[in-house]
Amino acid sequence: MAGNTSTLHGRAAKAAERHRGRPRGSNNSPLRYVLIGAALAFWLLFLFMPLASVFAEAFRKGAGAYFESFDDPAALHAIKLTLLVAAISVPLNAVFGLAASWAIAKYEFKGKSFLTTLIDLPFAVSPVIAGMIYILVFGAHGWLGPWLNEHDIQIVFAVPGIVLATLFVTFPFVARELIPVMQAQGNEEEYAALTLGAGGWQTFRLVTLPNVKWPLFYGVILCNARAMGEFGAVSVVSGHIREMTNTMPLHVEILYNEYNFVAAFATASALALVALSTLALKSFIEWRAASARKSREGERLPDNTPLHQTV
């Protein structure tokens, strides 16, 4: 029995040595090329071709017709409303995400798991259902509808309803980017700052915030992209009123249903450019975050550094 065990160990050691000696890029298995080809085919079929078709249809009648599509007052209002909704919802979600992630990662309190579940709720609820919730609460026949009508306050089928719906579907993005980073960093630096006499706001501004600035920017970019491209929840609460409550995605739908394909795809191409810009910023932020992490690791002293060298 002992001889068989030693024989097996010897064979395993020889196999490991052969594997270590093999160059890392020498695996020419056909399966690898099949998987790479399948991934490229999927990318071409489901990502590149639809994106290219959007720009092809937008410029089908020339650049003049393309830019004339944005001279329409309805198109200009849709663009302005989309930017306004993003300008309101993104900063609010950034503040909420930063506060919620700080509380969840740095403190222990009752209801912590419940708060985490609430943050994930928009990922589980359909945006259309989220819009229906606001209709049931703020609509003319909703829970608060009669009171709002008495005080001449309009939420649904107006800009406030669009902002509320956008806030609901986008608020997890910032928090979900920050919570893992803050949990991985721990509380040691904050405790050290407090020990040295820093106040709570000073600790947050000078210690916590610089450590999470790149994940924060990343979450803000994702939140902005979703806010500008949201369709389902906004479609329910907006009412599709031209030059009043139509955002860019809703404007695209109306133009397409009216067979105005050039204008529809021109507006869609603007949203596609926003998506491509988001990907470029995402790659830049990931690169910057990796560079900052490597620089911080390079500045750390090795564990065996003598104490007199740290003074």
C-alpha positions as MATLAB code, in Angstrom:
seq = 'MAGNTSTLHGRAAKAAERHRGRPRGSNNSPLRYVLIGAALAFWLLFLFMPLASVFAEAFRKGAGAYFESFDDPAALHAIKLTLLVAAISVPLNAVFGLAASWAIAKYEFKGKSFLTTLIDLPFAVSPVIAGMIYILVFGAHGWLGPWLNEHDIQIVFAVPGIVLATLFVTFPFVARELIPVMQAQGNEEEYAALTLGAGGWQTFRLVTLPNVKWPLFYGVILCNARAMGEFGAVSVVSGHIREMTNTMPLHVEILYNEYNFVAAFATASALALVALSTLALKSFIEWRAASARKSREGERLPDNTPLHQTV';
ca = [
       0.000    0.000    0.000;
       2.779    2.407    0.926;
       4.620    1.503   -2.315;
       1.569    2.292   -4.434;
       1.138    5.629   -2.667;
       4.762    6.606   -3.247;
       4.453    5.596   -6.914;
       1.392    7.816   -7.331;
       3.155   10.727   -5.658;
       6.145   10.255   -7.966;
       3.974   10.269  -11.092;
       2.125   13.370   -9.894;
       5.419   15.182   -9.234;
       6.734   14.302  -12.704;
       3.500   15.510  -14.328;
       3.687   18.770  -12.392;
       7.308   19.282  -13.500;
       6.379   18.685  -17.144;
       3.479   21.157  -16.833;
       5.701   23.806  -15.225;
       8.281   23.439  -17.940;
       5.749   23.944  -20.705;
       5.522   27.536  -22.039;
       2.376   29.321  -21.014;
       1.280   30.111  -24.578;
       1.968   26.638  -26.026;
      -1.561   25.332  -25.503;
      -2.755   24.940  -29.096;
      -5.864   22.960  -28.258;
      -8.576   23.251  -30.947;
     -11.101   23.885  -28.177;
      -9.416   27.201  -27.390;
      -9.817   28.427  -30.962;
     -13.421   27.225  -31.061;
     -14.246   29.186  -27.910;
     -12.468   32.321  -29.174;
     -14.271   32.051  -32.503;
     -17.625   31.589  -30.791;
     -17.000   34.653  -28.613;
     -16.020   36.752  -31.641;
     -19.027   35.537  -33.621;
     -21.337   36.419  -30.721;
     -19.748   39.862  -30.451;
     -20.110   40.508  -34.191;
     -23.673   39.192  -34.419;
     -25.242   40.635  -31.286;
     -23.130   43.725  -30.522;
     -21.214   45.119  -33.481;
     -23.775   44.546  -36.239;
     -26.747   46.118  -34.367;
     -24.596   49.090  -33.374;
     -23.328   49.525  -36.923;
     -26.865   49.258  -38.307;
     -28.000   52.105  -36.032;
     -25.415   54.481  -37.504;
     -25.991   53.165  -41.043;
     -29.726   53.867  -40.839;
     -29.108   57.242  -39.217;
     -26.891   58.363  -42.124;
     -28.892   56.588  -44.834;
     -30.077   59.897  -46.330;
     -26.833   61.732  -45.721;
     -25.311   63.867  -43.004;
     -27.697   66.752  -43.764;
     -30.791   64.704  -42.929;
     -28.993   63.333  -39.876;
     -28.303   66.730  -38.330;
     -31.716   68.083  -39.363;
     -33.256   65.457  -37.100;
     -31.893   67.337  -34.102;
     -33.374   70.663  -35.247;
     -36.858   69.404  -34.448;
     -38.188   71.168  -31.299;
     -39.452   67.836  -29.959;
     -35.983   66.302  -30.339;
     -34.294   69.266  -28.658;
     -36.759   69.136  -25.771;
     -36.213   65.386  -25.375;
     -32.457   65.913  -25.203;
     -32.800   68.739  -22.670;
     -35.203   66.727  -20.511;
     -32.917   63.689  -20.586;
     -29.947   65.796  -19.486;
     -32.051   67.477  -16.780;
     -33.245   64.162  -15.346;
     -29.680   62.801  -15.339;
     -28.366   66.014  -13.748;
     -30.860   65.631  -10.883;
     -30.854   61.875  -10.315;
     -27.134   61.121  -10.656;
     -25.874   63.505   -7.910;
     -28.652   62.378   -5.564;
     -27.781   58.735   -6.163;
     -24.091   59.496   -5.679;
     -24.791   61.041   -2.264;
     -27.121   58.208   -1.257;
     -24.768   55.507   -2.528;
     -21.806   57.015   -0.718;
     -23.714   57.368    2.567;
     -25.276   53.895    2.359;
     -22.021   52.152    1.446;
     -20.162   53.980    4.246;
     -22.789   52.900    6.776;
     -22.886   49.289    5.563;
     -19.127   48.804    5.237;
     -17.922   50.723    8.295;
     -20.593   50.151   10.962;
     -22.670   47.394   12.527;
     -26.312   48.272   13.243;
     -29.750   46.719   13.323;
     -31.361   46.578    9.917;
     -28.070   46.427    8.031;
     -29.103   43.383    5.977;
     -32.486   45.004    5.312;
     -30.776   48.129    3.952;
     -28.592   45.962    1.711;
     -31.703   44.212    0.413;
     -33.374   47.540   -0.322;
     -30.353   48.620   -2.356;
     -30.685   45.477   -4.499;
     -34.458   45.857   -4.908;
     -34.365   47.711   -8.275;
     -32.342   44.835   -9.730;
     -35.158   42.427   -8.864;
     -38.177   44.584   -9.742;
     -39.108   45.242  -13.348;
     -38.842   48.936  -14.301;
     -42.413   48.812  -15.619;
     -43.643   47.622  -12.221;
     -41.637   50.416  -10.586;
     -43.448   52.909  -12.792;
     -46.804   51.371  -11.890;
     -45.946   51.764   -8.190;
     -45.542   55.515   -8.681;
     -48.826   55.642  -10.595;
     -50.602   53.875   -7.708;
     -49.073   56.218   -5.149;
     -49.048   59.598   -6.925;
     -51.643   59.136   -9.686;
     -55.013   60.909   -9.774;
     -56.712   57.844   -8.260;
     -53.718   56.783   -6.162;
     -53.132   56.967   -2.431;
     -51.840   60.558   -2.495;
     -53.611   61.624   -5.686;
     -56.558   63.526   -4.118;
     -54.269   65.454   -1.757;
     -51.886   66.348   -4.598;
     -54.805   67.535   -6.741;
     -56.089   69.742   -3.931;
     -52.702   71.434   -3.652;
     -52.168   71.608   -7.434;
     -49.088   69.369   -7.332;
     -48.474   67.061  -10.290;
     -46.050   64.164   -9.935;
     -46.940   61.618  -12.610;
     -47.128   62.675  -16.252;
     -44.678   65.443  -15.340;
     -40.969   65.913  -14.745;
     -41.050   64.986  -11.005;
     -42.453   61.562  -11.809;
     -39.739   60.962  -14.404;
     -37.067   61.959  -11.892;
     -38.527   59.670   -9.197;
     -38.719   56.714  -11.579;
     -35.148   57.304  -12.726;
     -33.940   57.573   -9.137;
     -35.512   54.215   -8.322;
     -33.958   52.274  -11.183;
     -30.485   53.823  -10.848;
     -29.761   54.125   -7.131;
     -28.043   50.698   -6.690;
     -25.190   51.449   -9.095;
     -23.058   53.745   -6.936;
     -23.619   51.831   -3.705;
     -22.873   48.463   -5.297;
     -19.535   49.738   -6.607;
     -18.486   51.237   -3.268;
     -19.579   48.604   -0.726;
     -17.052   45.855   -1.723;
     -14.197   48.368   -1.924;
     -14.927   49.866    1.494;
     -15.316   46.430    3.065;
     -11.978   45.300    1.617;
     -10.189   48.404    2.904;
     -11.360   47.936    6.473;
     -11.416   50.578    9.210;
      -7.751   50.772   10.189;
      -6.995   54.053    8.422;
     -10.105   55.725    9.838;
      -9.235   54.553   13.358;
      -5.694   55.890   12.933;
      -7.018   59.286   11.803;
      -9.403   59.467   14.753;
      -6.590   58.511   17.113;
      -4.468   61.362   15.744;
      -7.243   63.830   16.536;
      -9.139   64.116   13.243;
     -12.877   64.695   13.418;
     -15.519   62.613   11.697;
     -15.899   64.924    8.687;
     -12.125   65.312    8.396;
     -11.671   61.541    8.450;
     -14.291   61.068    5.755;
     -12.969   63.874    3.542;
      -9.240   63.181    3.859;
      -9.105   59.408    4.379;
     -12.249   57.589    3.244;
     -13.180   59.601    0.165;
      -9.722   59.576   -1.525;
      -9.580   55.787   -1.146;
     -12.867   55.268   -3.004;
     -12.762   58.070   -5.587;
     -12.242   55.780   -8.601;
     -15.007   53.286   -7.686;
     -17.203   56.322   -6.987;
     -16.524   57.762  -10.448;
     -17.166   54.349  -11.979;
     -20.525   54.028  -10.217;
     -21.508   57.571  -11.241;
     -20.743   56.798  -14.886;
     -22.857   53.628  -14.835;
     -25.648   55.490  -13.047;
     -25.593   58.267  -15.645;
     -25.688   55.816  -18.543;
     -28.715   54.030  -17.072;
     -30.461   57.317  -16.258;
     -30.120   58.585  -19.825;
     -31.182   55.297  -21.385;
     -34.016   54.284  -19.050;
     -37.218   53.406  -20.905;
     -39.588   51.137  -18.953;
     -40.275   53.061  -15.744;
     -40.131   56.446  -17.473;
     -42.529   55.248  -20.166;
     -45.161   54.438  -17.542;
     -45.002   57.704  -15.574;
     -44.327   60.154  -18.418;
     -47.523   59.952  -20.450;
     -45.584   60.326  -23.749;
     -46.442   64.027  -24.066;
     -44.363   65.616  -26.791;
     -42.220   68.588  -25.819;
     -43.230   68.004  -22.202;
     -42.439   64.542  -20.832;
     -40.633   62.708  -23.637;
     -37.047   61.710  -22.944;
     -34.703   60.545  -25.701;
     -35.627   56.810  -25.520;
     -39.342   57.678  -25.630;
     -38.723   60.073  -28.525;
     -37.014   57.267  -30.442;
     -40.045   55.018  -29.949;
     -42.492   57.686  -31.171;
     -40.415   58.488  -34.272;
     -40.055   54.803  -35.127;
     -43.803   54.210  -34.774;
     -44.364   57.147  -37.140;
     -42.010   55.536  -39.702;
     -39.579   58.441  -39.398;
     -36.665   56.039  -39.396;
     -33.834   58.483  -40.086;
     -34.786   60.743  -37.155;
     -35.402   57.738  -34.894;
     -32.020   56.184  -35.623;
     -30.303   59.574  -35.399;
     -31.557   59.999  -31.837;
     -30.683   56.375  -31.124;
     -27.167   56.994  -32.404;
     -26.796   59.832  -29.891;
     -27.685   57.390  -27.125;
     -25.249   54.884  -28.614;
     -22.498   57.511  -28.495;
     -23.301   58.005  -24.815;
     -22.914   54.246  -24.319;
     -19.579   54.170  -26.159;
     -18.348   57.148  -24.146;
     -19.368   55.293  -20.996;
     -17.297   52.280  -22.035;
     -14.302   54.502  -22.782;
     -14.580   56.246  -19.406;
     -15.045   52.875  -17.715;
     -11.814   51.570  -19.255;
      -9.967   54.748  -18.305;
     -11.174   54.602  -14.705;
     -10.271   50.915  -14.403;
      -6.774   51.742  -15.690;
      -6.402   54.663  -13.309;
      -7.663   52.609  -10.381;
      -5.207   49.803  -11.161;
      -2.348   52.318  -11.463;
      -3.272   53.940   -8.157;
      -3.477   50.544   -6.464;
      -0.039   49.535   -7.780;
       1.492   52.840   -6.677;
       0.061   52.420   -3.185;
       1.407   48.876   -2.987;
       4.817   50.072   -4.196;
       4.943   52.745   -1.517;
       4.329   50.239    1.257;
       7.437   49.126    3.120;
       8.213   45.405    3.275;
       7.483   43.650    6.546;
      11.189   43.074    7.323;
      12.197   46.755    6.978;
      14.137   47.859   10.068;
      12.386   50.422   12.213;
      15.166   53.010   11.848;
      14.598   53.059    8.060;
      10.990   54.166    8.495;
      11.891   57.279   10.480;
];
